[in-house]
């Protein structure tokens, strides 16, 4: 019965799609209204008394909002442990869930690094609707180990999509990335971001870029040496990444506090062996 209902709905949607995109004046009006209304849909999230709103124009962003408290509880706990007023670099900010939480809950000054043209609009909208424009700065560039012009290779063009890699052909697991879109952009190291863009050095750094986390740490230099804590996503199956992340953070004076992921990730066929590693400076 469920399959029959789905087929009927798909047939009706197909007819409606042909009408809306037929090219006439009415269809152009409907296209415009749909685009406007999609970007006006949002969900309200309440975590530990912190109320946030997130734009949800598609299923993926509905999921991100609905699973806000359960998908990466270790990330939220890490943010909760920060002193109020800390400076946070959110590297791979996506649509800004954790940037917004840190800025509102802990009054952090946040620099959100996000190169995806598909995510930047939602990131900006989420910052705006939460009245956090003065607390969060968008940096629409990739971080890597050096200053370079290269391709951002993307496996998705969805709003809120992930699994993109700057300057490399592999993804989060070290295997070849299934590329669906690409564009040329600028990447720079953490040290470049401070020295050339005059971005304040962070107290805390969160890195979740699905593949080149180790290269970003490699280019950390003095920026990494001055940080108090780092949260970095690492896939245990990608041996080189795991080894390099450990090497660069130990050399910078950090020790691994814990690595965790939620039950949602535990049951995920793609990210089941990926963990958020939380590092703190050795005392």
C-alpha positions as CSV (number, residue, x, y, z in Angstrom):
1,X,0.0,0.0,0.0
2,X,2.8,2.4,0.9
3,X,4.5,1.8,-2.4
4,X,1.3,2.5,-4.3
5,X,0.8,5.8,-2.5
6,X,4.4,6.8,-3.3
7,X,4.0,6.0,-6.9
8,X,0.8,8.1,-7.1
9,X,2.5,11.0,-5.4
10,X,5.5,10.7,-7.8
11,X,3.1,10.7,-10.8
12,X,1.3,13.8,-9.5
13,X,4.6,15.6,-8.8
14,X,5.8,14.8,-12.3
15,X,2.7,16.4,-13.8
16,X,3.0,19.4,-11.5
17,X,6.7,19.7,-12.4
18,X,6.0,19.8,-16.1
19,X,3.4,22.5,-15.5
20,X,5.6,24.7,-13.3
21,X,8.5,24.5,-15.6
22,X,6.6,24.8,-18.9
23,X,8.1,28.2,-19.6
24,X,4.9,30.4,-19.6
25,X,4.3,33.5,-17.5
26,X,2.4,31.6,-14.9
27,X,5.1,29.0,-14.6
28,X,7.8,31.6,-14.2
29,X,5.7,33.2,-11.4
30,X,5.4,29.8,-9.7
31,X,9.1,29.2,-10.0
32,X,9.9,32.5,-8.4
33,X,7.5,31.9,-5.5
34,X,8.8,28.4,-4.8
35,X,12.4,29.7,-4.7
36,X,11.5,32.5,-2.3
37,X,9.4,30.3,0.0
38,X,12.0,27.5,0.1
39,X,14.5,29.9,1.7
40,X,11.9,31.1,4.2
41,X,11.3,27.7,5.8
42,X,13.2,27.2,9.0
43,X,13.2,24.9,12.1
44,X,13.6,25.9,15.7
45,X,16.2,24.0,17.8
46,X,16.5,24.1,21.6
47,X,19.6,22.6,23.1
48,X,20.4,23.2,26.7
49,X,18.2,26.3,26.7
50,X,19.9,27.8,23.6
51,X,17.3,28.5,21.0
52,X,18.4,28.7,17.4
53,X,16.7,28.8,14.0
54,X,18.0,27.1,10.9
55,X,16.9,27.4,7.3
56,X,15.6,24.1,6.0
57,X,14.9,24.3,2.3
58,X,15.5,20.5,1.7
59,X,15.5,17.1,3.4
60,X,19.2,17.3,4.3
61,X,18.8,20.5,6.3
62,X,15.7,19.2,8.0
63,X,17.8,16.3,9.1
64,X,20.6,18.6,10.3
65,X,18.1,20.6,12.4
66,X,16.2,17.5,13.7
67,X,19.5,15.7,14.7
68,X,21.2,18.8,16.1
69,X,21.4,17.5,19.7
70,X,22.0,13.8,18.8
71,X,24.3,13.7,15.7
72,X,27.5,15.1,17.3
73,X,26.8,15.5,21.0
74,X,30.6,15.4,21.6
75,X,31.0,18.6,19.5
76,X,28.3,20.4,21.5
77,X,29.9,19.3,24.8
78,X,33.3,20.5,23.6
79,X,31.8,23.9,22.8
80,X,30.0,24.0,26.2
81,X,33.4,23.5,27.9
82,X,34.9,26.6,26.3
83,X,35.3,29.8,28.4
84,X,32.8,32.4,27.4
85,X,34.1,34.9,24.9
86,X,36.6,32.5,23.3
87,X,37.7,32.8,19.7
88,X,36.7,29.7,17.6
89,X,37.7,28.8,14.1
90,X,35.0,26.6,12.6
91,X,36.8,25.0,9.6
92,X,34.3,23.3,7.3
93,X,31.4,25.2,8.9
94,X,28.9,23.9,6.4
95,X,25.6,25.8,7.1
96,X,26.8,27.0,10.5
97,X,25.1,24.8,13.1
98,X,28.0,24.8,15.4
99,X,29.2,28.3,14.6
100,X,25.8,29.6,15.6
101,X,25.7,27.5,18.8
102,X,29.1,28.6,19.9
103,X,28.4,32.3,19.2
104,X,25.0,32.3,21.0
105,X,25.6,29.8,23.9
106,X,29.2,30.8,24.7
107,X,29.4,34.3,23.3
108,X,32.3,33.1,21.1
109,X,33.8,35.2,18.3
110,X,33.6,32.7,15.4
111,X,35.4,32.6,12.1
112,X,33.5,30.2,9.8
113,X,35.6,28.8,7.0
114,X,33.3,27.4,4.3
115,X,34.2,27.4,0.5
116,X,31.1,25.7,-0.9
117,X,29.0,28.1,-2.9
118,X,26.0,25.9,-2.2
119,X,26.4,26.2,1.6
120,X,27.5,29.8,1.8
121,X,24.0,31.2,1.3
122,X,22.5,29.1,4.1
123,X,25.4,29.8,6.3
124,X,24.8,33.6,5.9
125,X,21.0,33.2,6.3
126,X,21.4,31.1,9.5
127,X,23.8,33.7,11.0
128,X,21.4,36.5,10.1
129,X,18.1,34.9,11.4
130,X,19.8,34.2,14.7
131,X,21.0,37.8,15.0
132,X,24.7,36.7,15.1
133,X,26.1,39.0,12.4
134,X,28.3,40.7,14.9
135,X,29.7,37.5,16.3
136,X,30.4,35.3,13.3
137,X,32.6,36.2,10.3
138,X,32.3,34.1,7.1
139,X,35.6,33.2,5.5
140,X,34.6,31.8,2.0
141,X,38.0,30.1,1.4
142,X,39.5,26.7,1.8
143,X,42.2,25.9,4.4
144,X,45.0,23.6,3.4
145,X,48.8,23.4,4.0
146,X,49.8,26.4,1.8
147,X,48.6,29.3,-0.3
148,X,47.4,28.0,-3.7
149,X,44.9,28.3,-6.4
150,X,43.3,24.9,-7.1
151,X,40.0,23.0,-7.6
152,X,37.3,22.5,-4.9
153,X,36.1,19.0,-5.9
154,X,32.6,18.4,-4.7
155,X,30.5,15.2,-4.5
156,X,27.3,17.1,-4.0
157,X,25.5,20.3,-5.1
158,X,22.9,20.1,-2.4
159,X,22.3,22.9,0.1
160,X,24.0,21.7,3.2
161,X,26.0,19.0,1.3
162,X,29.4,17.8,2.5
163,X,32.2,15.5,1.2
164,X,34.2,18.1,-0.7
165,X,38.0,18.3,-1.0
166,X,40.2,21.3,-1.9
167,X,43.2,20.6,-4.1
168,X,43.0,16.8,-3.8
169,X,41.2,14.0,-5.6
170,X,40.4,11.9,-2.5
171,X,37.6,12.1,0.1
172,X,37.1,11.5,3.8
173,X,38.3,7.9,3.6
174,X,41.4,8.6,1.5
175,X,39.7,6.9,-1.5
176,X,38.9,8.6,-4.9
177,X,36.2,11.2,-4.5
178,X,33.1,10.7,-6.7
179,X,33.1,14.2,-8.2
180,X,29.9,15.9,-9.4
181,X,31.0,19.5,-9.5
182,X,34.1,21.6,-9.3
183,X,35.3,25.2,-9.4
184,X,38.6,26.9,-9.0
185,X,39.2,28.9,-5.8
186,X,41.9,30.0,-3.4
187,X,43.2,27.9,-0.5
188,X,45.5,29.0,2.3
189,X,47.1,27.8,5.4
190,X,46.1,28.7,9.0
191,X,49.3,30.7,9.2
192,X,48.4,32.5,6.0
193,X,44.9,33.3,7.4
194,X,46.5,35.1,10.3
195,X,49.5,36.8,8.6
196,X,47.8,37.8,5.3
197,X,44.1,38.2,6.2
198,X,44.8,39.4,9.8
199,X,42.3,37.0,11.2
200,X,42.7,36.7,15.0
201,X,44.4,33.6,16.3
202,X,41.9,31.1,17.7
203,X,41.6,29.7,21.2
204,X,39.8,26.7,19.8
205,X,39.8,25.1,16.3
206,X,37.2,22.7,14.9
207,X,38.2,21.0,11.7
208,X,35.7,18.9,9.7
209,X,36.4,19.0,6.0
210,X,36.0,15.4,5.0
211,X,39.5,14.5,3.8
212,X,42.4,17.0,4.2
213,X,42.2,17.6,8.0
214,X,45.9,16.5,8.2
215,X,47.0,19.0,5.6
216,X,45.3,21.8,7.4
217,X,47.1,20.9,10.6
218,X,50.3,20.6,8.7
219,X,49.9,24.3,7.7
220,X,49.1,25.4,11.3
221,X,52.4,26.6,12.4
222,X,52.3,29.2,15.2
223,X,48.5,29.3,15.0
224,X,48.3,25.7,16.2
225,X,50.9,26.3,18.9
226,X,48.8,29.1,20.5
227,X,45.5,27.2,20.6
228,X,44.1,25.7,23.7
229,X,42.0,22.9,22.1
230,X,41.3,21.2,18.8
231,X,38.4,19.1,17.6
232,X,39.2,17.2,14.4
233,X,37.3,14.6,12.5
234,X,39.4,11.6,11.6
235,X,38.5,8.4,9.6
236,X,40.3,5.4,11.2
237,X,40.4,3.7,7.8
238,X,42.4,6.5,6.3
239,X,45.7,5.5,8.0
240,X,47.9,8.3,6.7
241,X,45.4,11.0,7.8
242,X,45.1,9.4,11.3
243,X,48.9,9.1,11.6
244,X,49.6,12.7,10.4
245,X,46.9,14.2,12.6
246,X,48.4,12.5,15.6
247,X,51.9,13.6,14.7
248,X,51.1,17.3,14.0
249,X,49.0,17.7,17.2
250,X,51.5,16.0,19.5
251,X,54.3,18.1,18.0
252,X,52.2,21.2,18.7
253,X,51.9,20.2,22.4
254,X,48.5,18.6,22.5
255,X,47.3,15.3,24.0
256,X,44.3,13.3,22.9
257,X,41.5,13.6,25.5
258,X,39.0,11.4,23.7
259,X,37.5,10.3,20.4
260,X,33.8,9.7,20.0
261,X,30.9,9.5,17.7
262,X,27.2,9.1,18.3
263,X,24.9,6.1,17.8
264,X,23.7,7.8,14.6
265,X,27.2,7.7,13.2
266,X,27.8,4.2,14.6
267,X,25.0,3.0,12.3
268,X,26.1,5.0,9.3
269,X,27.5,2.9,6.4
270,X,29.7,5.8,5.2
271,X,31.0,7.4,8.4
272,X,30.8,4.5,10.8
273,X,34.5,4.4,11.4
274,X,34.9,8.2,11.6
275,X,35.4,9.9,15.0
276,X,35.7,13.4,16.4
277,X,39.0,13.5,18.2
278,X,39.2,16.1,21.0
279,X,42.7,17.3,21.8
280,X,43.7,19.5,24.7
281,X,47.0,21.3,25.4
282,X,49.4,19.3,27.7
283,X,49.6,20.9,31.2
